[in-house]
């Protein structure tokens, strides 16, 4: 099992969001990201799943129109994207569950 998370980082003039996954705690991931970053990073939400790598990629793809093309998975999300993050994860994971036993479907490599 792992976690797909949504983090927030606010600098002087705007807020950006990171979508990622970890097999550890989100706090450990924040600590690693916080190194060398003078702006505070905080956890907004997390979703536990056995498909953590695949779900992370699918969620990032879902929000790709908000990607800031910064190093890493940083996005310029709207409030509706943030409030629907968990339900988006649930919907995608449900699709994975329906497809996992389909002999004509294979998960893309992560």
Phi and psi in radians as a Rosetta constraint file:
Dihedral C 1 N 2 CA 2 C 2 CIRCULARHARMONIC -2.619 0.35
Dihedral N 2 CA 2 C 2 N 3 CIRCULARHARMONIC -3.094 0.35
Dihedral C 2 N 3 CA 3 C 3 CIRCULARHARMONIC -2.174 0.35
Dihedral N 3 CA 3 C 3 N 4 CIRCULARHARMONIC 2.377 0.35
Dihedral C 3 N 4 CA 4 C 4 CIRCULARHARMONIC -1.788 0.35
Dihedral N 4 CA 4 C 4 N 5 CIRCULARHARMONIC 2.271 0.35
Dihedral C 4 N 5 CA 5 C 5 CIRCULARHARMONIC -2.220 0.35
Dihedral N 5 CA 5 C 5 N 6 CIRCULARHARMONIC 2.834 0.35
Dihedral C 5 N 6 CA 6 C 6 CIRCULARHARMONIC -2.214 0.35
Dihedral N 6 CA 6 C 6 N 7 CIRCULARHARMONIC 2.082 0.35
Dihedral C 6 N 7 CA 7 C 7 CIRCULARHARMONIC -1.969 0.35
Dihedral N 7 CA 7 C 7 N 8 CIRCULARHARMONIC 2.736 0.35
Dihedral C 7 N 8 CA 8 C 8 CIRCULARHARMONIC -2.163 0.35
Dihedral N 8 CA 8 C 8 N 9 CIRCULARHARMONIC 2.407 0.35
Dihedral C 8 N 9 CA 9 C 9 CIRCULARHARMONIC -2.376 0.35
Dihedral N 9 CA 9 C 9 N 10 CIRCULARHARMONIC 2.075 0.35
Dihedral C 9 N 10 CA 10 C 10 CIRCULARHARMONIC -1.911 0.35
Dihedral N 10 CA 10 C 10 N 11 CIRCULARHARMONIC 2.209 0.35
Dihedral C 10 N 11 CA 11 C 11 CIRCULARHARMONIC -1.856 0.35
Dihedral N 11 CA 11 C 11 N 12 CIRCULARHARMONIC -2.819 0.35
Dihedral C 11 N 12 CA 12 C 12 CIRCULARHARMONIC -1.078 0.35
Dihedral N 12 CA 12 C 12 N 13 CIRCULARHARMONIC -0.586 0.35
Dihedral C 12 N 13 CA 13 C 13 CIRCULARHARMONIC -2.164 0.35
Dihedral N 13 CA 13 C 13 N 14 CIRCULARHARMONIC -0.178 0.35
Dihedral C 13 N 14 CA 14 C 14 CIRCULARHARMONIC -2.808 0.35
Dihedral N 14 CA 14 C 14 N 15 CIRCULARHARMONIC 2.982 0.35
Dihedral C 14 N 15 CA 15 C 15 CIRCULARHARMONIC -2.036 0.35
Dihedral N 15 CA 15 C 15 N 16 CIRCULARHARMONIC 2.383 0.35
Dihedral C 15 N 16 CA 16 C 16 CIRCULARHARMONIC -2.160 0.35
Dihedral N 16 CA 16 C 16 N 17 CIRCULARHARMONIC 2.809 0.35
Dihedral C 16 N 17 CA 17 C 17 CIRCULARHARMONIC -2.249 0.35
Dihedral N 17 CA 17 C 17 N 18 CIRCULARHARMONIC 2.484 0.35
Dihedral C 17 N 18 CA 18 C 18 CIRCULARHARMONIC -2.004 0.35
Dihedral N 18 CA 18 C 18 N 19 CIRCULARHARMONIC 2.278 0.35
Dihedral C 18 N 19 CA 19 C 19 CIRCULARHARMONIC -1.897 0.35
Dihedral N 19 CA 19 C 19 N 20 CIRCULARHARMONIC 2.183 0.35
Dihedral C 19 N 20 CA 20 C 20 CIRCULARHARMONIC -2.711 0.35
Dihedral N 20 CA 20 C 20 N 21 CIRCULARHARMONIC -3.018 0.35
Dihedral C 20 N 21 CA 21 C 21 CIRCULARHARMONIC -2.439 0.35
Dihedral N 21 CA 21 C 21 N 22 CIRCULARHARMONIC 2.737 0.35
Dihedral C 21 N 22 CA 22 C 22 CIRCULARHARMONIC -2.611 0.35
Dihedral N 22 CA 22 C 22 N 23 CIRCULARHARMONIC 2.649 0.35
Dihedral C 22 N 23 CA 23 C 23 CIRCULARHARMONIC -1.697 0.35
Dihedral N 23 CA 23 C 23 N 24 CIRCULARHARMONIC -0.170 0.35
Dihedral C 23 N 24 CA 24 C 24 CIRCULARHARMONIC -1.690 0.35
Dihedral N 24 CA 24 C 24 N 25 CIRCULARHARMONIC -2.725 0.35
Dihedral C 24 N 25 CA 25 C 25 CIRCULARHARMONIC -1.495 0.35
Dihedral N 25 CA 25 C 25 N 26 CIRCULARHARMONIC 2.706 0.35
Dihedral C 25 N 26 CA 26 C 26 CIRCULARHARMONIC -1.138 0.35
Dihedral N 26 CA 26 C 26 N 27 CIRCULARHARMONIC -0.604 0.35
Dihedral C 26 N 27 CA 27 C 27 CIRCULARHARMONIC -1.089 0.35
Dihedral N 27 CA 27 C 27 N 28 CIRCULARHARMONIC -0.663 0.35
Dihedral C 27 N 28 CA 28 C 28 CIRCULARHARMONIC -1.132 0.35
Dihedral N 28 CA 28 C 28 N 29 CIRCULARHARMONIC -0.680 0.35
Dihedral C 28 N 29 CA 29 C 29 CIRCULARHARMONIC -1.160 0.35
Dihedral N 29 CA 29 C 29 N 30 CIRCULARHARMONIC -0.735 0.35
Dihedral C 29 N 30 CA 30 C 30 CIRCULARHARMONIC -1.077 0.35
Dihedral N 30 CA 30 C 30 N 31 CIRCULARHARMONIC -0.756 0.35
Dihedral C 30 N 31 CA 31 C 31 CIRCULARHARMONIC -1.018 0.35
Dihedral N 31 CA 31 C 31 N 32 CIRCULARHARMONIC -0.729 0.35
Dihedral C 31 N 32 CA 32 C 32 CIRCULARHARMONIC -1.160 0.35
Dihedral N 32 CA 32 C 32 N 33 CIRCULARHARMONIC -0.721 0.35
Dihedral C 32 N 33 CA 33 C 33 CIRCULARHARMONIC -1.245 0.35
Dihedral N 33 CA 33 C 33 N 34 CIRCULARHARMONIC -0.529 0.35
Dihedral C 33 N 34 CA 34 C 34 CIRCULARHARMONIC -1.216 0.35
Dihedral N 34 CA 34 C 34 N 35 CIRCULARHARMONIC -0.441 0.35
Dihedral C 34 N 35 CA 35 C 35 CIRCULARHARMONIC -1.045 0.35
Dihedral N 35 CA 35 C 35 N 36 CIRCULARHARMONIC 2.128 0.35
Dihedral C 35 N 36 CA 36 C 36 CIRCULARHARMONIC 1.414 0.35
Dihedral N 36 CA 36 C 36 N 37 CIRCULARHARMONIC 0.075 0.35
Dihedral C 36 N 37 CA 37 C 37 CIRCULARHARMONIC -2.023 0.35
Dihedral N 37 CA 37 C 37 N 38 CIRCULARHARMONIC 2.050 0.35
Dihedral C 37 N 38 CA 38 C 38 CIRCULARHARMONIC -1.391 0.35
Dihedral N 38 CA 38 C 38 N 39 CIRCULARHARMONIC -0.179 0.35
Dihedral C 38 N 39 CA 39 C 39 CIRCULARHARMONIC -1.657 0.35
Dihedral N 39 CA 39 C 39 N 40 CIRCULARHARMONIC 2.527 0.35
Dihedral C 39 N 40 CA 40 C 40 CIRCULARHARMONIC -1.278 0.35
Dihedral N 40 CA 40 C 40 N 41 CIRCULARHARMONIC 2.277 0.35
Dihedral C 40 N 41 CA 41 C 41 CIRCULARHARMONIC -1.862 0.35
Dihedral N 41 CA 41 C 41 N 42 CIRCULARHARMONIC 2.282 0.35
Dihedral C 41 N 42 CA 42 C 42 CIRCULARHARMONIC -2.296 0.35
Dihedral N 42 CA 42 C 42 N 43 CIRCULARHARMONIC 2.657 0.35
Dihedral C 42 N 43 CA 43 C 43 CIRCULARHARMONIC -1.397 0.35
Dihedral N 43 CA 43 C 43 N 44 CIRCULARHARMONIC 2.274 0.35
Dihedral C 43 N 44 CA 44 C 44 CIRCULARHARMONIC -1.701 0.35
Dihedral N 44 CA 44 C 44 N 45 CIRCULARHARMONIC -0.786 0.35
Dihedral C 44 N 45 CA 45 C 45 CIRCULARHARMONIC -2.863 0.35
Dihedral N 45 CA 45 C 45 N 46 CIRCULARHARMONIC 2.872 0.35
Dihedral C 45 N 46 CA 46 C 46 CIRCULARHARMONIC -2.546 0.35
Dihedral N 46 CA 46 C 46 N 47 CIRCULARHARMONIC 2.712 0.35
Dihedral C 46 N 47 CA 47 C 47 CIRCULARHARMONIC -2.371 0.35
Dihedral N 47 CA 47 C 47 N 48 CIRCULARHARMONIC 2.117 0.35
Dihedral C 47 N 48 CA 48 C 48 CIRCULARHARMONIC -1.487 0.35
Dihedral N 48 CA 48 C 48 N 49 CIRCULARHARMONIC 2.341 0.35
Dihedral C 48 N 49 CA 49 C 49 CIRCULARHARMONIC -2.768 0.35
Dihedral N 49 CA 49 C 49 N 50 CIRCULARHARMONIC 2.658 0.35
Dihedral C 49 N 50 CA 50 C 50 CIRCULARHARMONIC -1.415 0.35
Dihedral N 50 CA 50 C 50 N 51 CIRCULARHARMONIC -0.204 0.35
Dihedral C 50 N 51 CA 51 C 51 CIRCULARHARMONIC -1.773 0.35
Dihedral N 51 CA 51 C 51 N 52 CIRCULARHARMONIC 0.567 0.35
Dihedral C 51 N 52 CA 52 C 52 CIRCULARHARMONIC -0.894 0.35
Dihedral N 52 CA 52 C 52 N 53 CIRCULARHARMONIC -0.829 0.35
Dihedral C 52 N 53 CA 53 C 53 CIRCULARHARMONIC -1.173 0.35
Dihedral N 53 CA 53 C 53 N 54 CIRCULARHARMONIC -0.805 0.35
Dihedral C 53 N 54 CA 54 C 54 CIRCULARHARMONIC -1.198 0.35
Dihedral N 54 CA 54 C 54 N 55 CIRCULARHARMONIC -0.683 0.35
Dihedral C 54 N 55 CA 55 C 55 CIRCULARHARMONIC -1.178 0.35
Dihedral N 55 CA 55 C 55 N 56 CIRCULARHARMONIC -0.707 0.35
Dihedral C 55 N 56 CA 56 C 56 CIRCULARHARMONIC -0.986 0.35
Dihedral N 56 CA 56 C 56 N 57 CIRCULARHARMONIC -0.850 0.35
Dihedral C 56 N 57 CA 57 C 57 CIRCULARHARMONIC -1.097 0.35
Dihedral N 57 CA 57 C 57 N 58 CIRCULARHARMONIC -0.731 0.35
Dihedral C 57 N 58 CA 58 C 58 CIRCULARHARMONIC -1.171 0.35
Dihedral N 58 CA 58 C 58 N 59 CIRCULARHARMONIC -0.694 0.35
Dihedral C 58 N 59 CA 59 C 59 CIRCULARHARMONIC -1.179 0.35
Dihedral N 59 CA 59 C 59 N 60 CIRCULARHARMONIC -0.734 0.35
Dihedral C 59 N 60 CA 60 C 60 CIRCULARHARMONIC -1.052 0.35
Dihedral N 60 CA 60 C 60 N 61 CIRCULARHARMONIC -0.710 0.35
Dihedral C 60 N 61 CA 61 C 61 CIRCULARHARMONIC -1.129 0.35
Dihedral N 61 CA 61 C 61 N 62 CIRCULARHARMONIC -0.671 0.35
Dihedral C 61 N 62 CA 62 C 62 CIRCULARHARMONIC -1.045 0.35
Dihedral N 62 CA 62 C 62 N 63 CIRCULARHARMONIC -0.661 0.35
Dihedral C 62 N 63 CA 63 C 63 CIRCULARHARMONIC -1.753 0.35
Dihedral N 63 CA 63 C 63 N 64 CIRCULARHARMONIC 0.255 0.35
Dihedral C 63 N 64 CA 64 C 64 CIRCULARHARMONIC -1.023 0.35
Dihedral N 64 CA 64 C 64 N 65 CIRCULARHARMONIC -0.480 0.35
Dihedral C 64 N 65 CA 65 C 65 CIRCULARHARMONIC -1.175 0.35
Dihedral N 65 CA 65 C 65 N 66 CIRCULARHARMONIC -0.209 0.35
Dihedral C 65 N 66 CA 66 C 66 CIRCULARHARMONIC -1.804 0.35
Dihedral N 66 CA 66 C 66 N 67 CIRCULARHARMONIC 0.033 0.35
Dihedral C 66 N 67 CA 67 C 67 CIRCULARHARMONIC -1.134 0.35
Dihedral N 67 CA 67 C 67 N 68 CIRCULARHARMONIC 2.355 0.35
Dihedral C 67 N 68 CA 68 C 68 CIRCULARHARMONIC -1.589 0.35
Dihedral N 68 CA 68 C 68 N 69 CIRCULARHARMONIC -0.014 0.35
Dihedral C 68 N 69 CA 69 C 69 CIRCULARHARMONIC 0.986 0.35
Dihedral N 69 CA 69 C 69 N 70 CIRCULARHARMONIC 0.558 0.35
Dihedral C 69 N 70 CA 70 C 70 CIRCULARHARMONIC -1.562 0.35
Dihedral N 70 CA 70 C 70 N 71 CIRCULARHARMONIC 2.907 0.35
Dihedral C 70 N 71 CA 71 C 71 CIRCULARHARMONIC -1.114 0.35
Dihedral N 71 CA 71 C 71 N 72 CIRCULARHARMONIC 2.165 0.35
Dihedral C 71 N 72 CA 72 C 72 CIRCULARHARMONIC 1.683 0.35
Dihedral N 72 CA 72 C 72 N 73 CIRCULARHARMONIC -3.034 0.35
Dihedral C 72 N 73 CA 73 C 73 CIRCULARHARMONIC -1.717 0.35
Dihedral N 73 CA 73 C 73 N 74 CIRCULARHARMONIC 1.168 0.35
Dihedral C 73 N 74 CA 74 C 74 CIRCULARHARMONIC -1.801 0.35
Dihedral N 74 CA 74 C 74 N 75 CIRCULARHARMONIC 2.387 0.35
Dihedral C 74 N 75 CA 75 C 75 CIRCULARHARMONIC -2.325 0.35
Dihedral N 75 CA 75 C 75 N 76 CIRCULARHARMONIC 2.720 0.35
Dihedral C 75 N 76 CA 76 C 76 CIRCULARHARMONIC -1.851 0.35
Dihedral N 76 CA 76 C 76 N 77 CIRCULARHARMONIC 1.468 0.35
Dihedral C 76 N 77 CA 77 C 77 CIRCULARHARMONIC -1.560 0.35
Dihedral N 77 CA 77 C 77 N 78 CIRCULARHARMONIC 2.750 0.35
Dihedral C 77 N 78 CA 78 C 78 CIRCULARHARMONIC -1.709 0.35
Dihedral N 78 CA 78 C 78 N 79 CIRCULARHARMONIC 2.867 0.35
Dihedral C 78 N 79 CA 79 C 79 CIRCULARHARMONIC -0.977 0.35
Dihedral N 79 CA 79 C 79 N 80 CIRCULARHARMONIC -0.692 0.35
Dihedral C 79 N 80 CA 80 C 80 CIRCULARHARMONIC -1.116 0.35
Dihedral N 80 CA 80 C 80 N 81 CIRCULARHARMONIC -0.590 0.35
Dihedral C 80 N 81 CA 81 C 81 CIRCULARHARMONIC -1.169 0.35
Dihedral N 81 CA 81 C 81 N 82 CIRCULARHARMONIC -0.697 0.35
Dihedral C 81 N 82 CA 82 C 82 CIRCULARHARMONIC -1.200 0.35
Dihedral N 82 CA 82 C 82 N 83 CIRCULARHARMONIC -0.803 0.35
Dihedral C 82 N 83 CA 83 C 83 CIRCULARHARMONIC -1.235 0.35
Dihedral N 83 CA 83 C 83 N 84 CIRCULARHARMONIC -0.379 0.35
Dihedral C 83 N 84 CA 84 C 84 CIRCULARHARMONIC -1.748 0.35
Dihedral N 84 CA 84 C 84 N 85 CIRCULARHARMONIC 0.132 0.35
Dihedral C 84 N 85 CA 85 C 85 CIRCULARHARMONIC -0.993 0.35
Dihedral N 85 CA 85 C 85 N 86 CIRCULARHARMONIC -0.871 0.35
Dihedral C 85 N 86 CA 86 C 86 CIRCULARHARMONIC -1.134 0.35
Dihedral N 86 CA 86 C 86 N 87 CIRCULARHARMONIC -0.779 0.35
Dihedral C 86 N 87 CA 87 C 87 CIRCULARHARMONIC -1.145 0.35
Dihedral N 87 CA 87 C 87 N 88 CIRCULARHARMONIC -0.574 0.35
Dihedral C 87 N 88 CA 88 C 88 CIRCULARHARMONIC -1.113 0.35
Dihedral N 88 CA 88 C 88 N 89 CIRCULARHARMONIC -0.783 0.35
Dihedral C 88 N 89 CA 89 C 89 CIRCULARHARMONIC -1.051 0.35
Dihedral N 89 CA 89 C 89 N 90 CIRCULARHARMONIC -0.774 0.35
Dihedral C 89 N 90 CA 90 C 90 CIRCULARHARMONIC -1.076 0.35
Dihedral N 90 CA 90 C 90 N 91 CIRCULARHARMONIC -0.764 0.35
Dihedral C 90 N 91 CA 91 C 91 CIRCULARHARMONIC -1.114 0.35
Dihedral N 91 CA 91 C 91 N 92 CIRCULARHARMONIC -0.769 0.35
Dihedral C 91 N 92 CA 92 C 92 CIRCULARHARMONIC -1.170 0.35
Dihedral N 92 CA 92 C 92 N 93 CIRCULARHARMONIC -0.748 0.35
Dihedral C 92 N 93 CA 93 C 93 CIRCULARHARMONIC -1.085 0.35
Dihedral N 93 CA 93 C 93 N 94 CIRCULARHARMONIC -0.683 0.35
Dihedral C 93 N 94 CA 94 C 94 CIRCULARHARMONIC -1.059 0.35
Dihedral N 94 CA 94 C 94 N 95 CIRCULARHARMONIC -0.716 0.35
Dihedral C 94 N 95 CA 95 C 95 CIRCULARHARMONIC -1.080 0.35
Dihedral N 95 CA 95 C 95 N 96 CIRCULARHARMONIC -0.736 0.35
Dihedral C 95 N 96 CA 96 C 96 CIRCULARHARMONIC -1.035 0.35
Dihedral N 96 CA 96 C 96 N 97 CIRCULARHARMONIC -0.755 0.35
Dihedral C 96 N 97 CA 97 C 97 CIRCULARHARMONIC -1.081 0.35
Dihedral N 97 CA 97 C 97 N 98 CIRCULARHARMONIC -0.703 0.35
Dihedral C 97 N 98 CA 98 C 98 CIRCULARHARMONIC -1.185 0.35
Dihedral N 98 CA 98 C 98 N 99 CIRCULARHARMONIC -0.555 0.35
Dihedral C 98 N 99 CA 99 C 99 CIRCULARHARMONIC -1.591 0.35
Dihedral N 99 CA 99 C 99 N 100 CIRCULARHARMONIC -0.299 0.35
Dihedral C 99 N 100 CA 100 C 100 CIRCULARHARMONIC -1.049 0.35
Dihedral N 100 CA 100 C 100 N 101 CIRCULARHARMONIC -0.540 0.35
Dihedral C 100 N 101 CA 101 C 101 CIRCULARHARMONIC -1.730 0.35
Dihedral N 101 CA 101 C 101 N 102 CIRCULARHARMONIC 0.077 0.35
Dihedral C 101 N 102 CA 102 C 102 CIRCULARHARMONIC -1.337 0.35
Dihedral N 102 CA 102 C 102 N 103 CIRCULARHARMONIC 2.046 0.35
Dihedral C 102 N 103 CA 103 C 103 CIRCULARHARMONIC -1.192 0.35
Dihedral N 103 CA 103 C 103 N 104 CIRCULARHARMONIC -0.232 0.35
Dihedral C 103 N 104 CA 104 C 104 CIRCULARHARMONIC -1.694 0.35
Dihedral N 104 CA 104 C 104 N 105 CIRCULARHARMONIC 0.050 0.35
Dihedral C 104 N 105 CA 105 C 105 CIRCULARHARMONIC -2.151 0.35
Dihedral N 105 CA 105 C 105 N 106 CIRCULARHARMONIC 2.315 0.35
Dihedral C 105 N 106 CA 106 C 106 CIRCULARHARMONIC -2.222 0.35
Dihedral N 106 CA 106 C 106 N 107 CIRCULARHARMONIC 2.481 0.35
Dihedral C 106 N 107 CA 107 C 107 CIRCULARHARMONIC -1.169 0.35
Dihedral N 107 CA 107 C 107 N 108 CIRCULARHARMONIC 2.438 0.35
Dihedral C 107 N 108 CA 108 C 108 CIRCULARHARMONIC -1.126 0.35
Dihedral N 108 CA 108 C 108 N 109 CIRCULARHARMONIC 2.678 0.35
Dihedral C 108 N 109 CA 109 C 109 CIRCULARHARMONIC -1.160 0.35
Dihedral N 109 CA 109 C 109 N 110 CIRCULARHARMONIC 2.482 0.35
